Amino acid sequence: MLIVLAGASGVGKTTLLPHLKGACPEVDWHDFDERWRGGGKAERQQVTDEWIRAALGTGRTLGLLGPCPLGEVLAAPSMPGTATVRHALLDVGDVERIRRLRTRGDGQDTQDVLNWSAWLRLHHHDPLWRPDVITQGSWPDMQWDRWLNADRSEWPAPTLDVSGLSPVRSADLILRWLTK
């Protein structure tokens, strides 16, 4: 099984990782950035596919925290139609996101990050909202038909709002979602 906790910068994915590893050690938890060194959309999609191959190769449940919209996960070339995927969006309010990003001081406190987080929110509610955001200029190996023609039962994908929560409380929220 593949568990994907998607989210834009500033939601706390990297901060949550050690808490999830401690609270749920039976899952092989990873940060998307362990393999991604930045780059554009096509590079993000290639790295998503690498993580999917890693998940399928281990025989264990792999948990991934990263910028991975469900549409990209379903369209990744290595994603077999029979694989089990649990996908949720981690989200925080925009004011809190910008505060967190300013604290990091890495220059990610931008309108582009806010736009990406807004698109992710809508994508998790409506898979056909502006598919061009991830399909135009994409990695040529992506299999968009698998997503665009997929059973819509995965939507709306859950959004886990971690605004104002500590990393421990956020991890508890995620674990409650996983055990539903």
Buried (B, 14 or more C-beta within 10 A) or exposed (E): EBBBBBBBBBBBBBBBBEBBBEBBEEBBBBBBBEBBEEEEBBEBBBBBBBBBBBBBEEEEBBBBBBBBBBBBBBBBBBBEEEBEBBBBBBBBEBEBBBEBBEEEEEEBBEEEBBEBBEBBBEBBEEBEEEBEBBBEEBBEEBEBEBBBEBEEEBBEBEBBBBEEBEBEEBBBBBBEBBEE
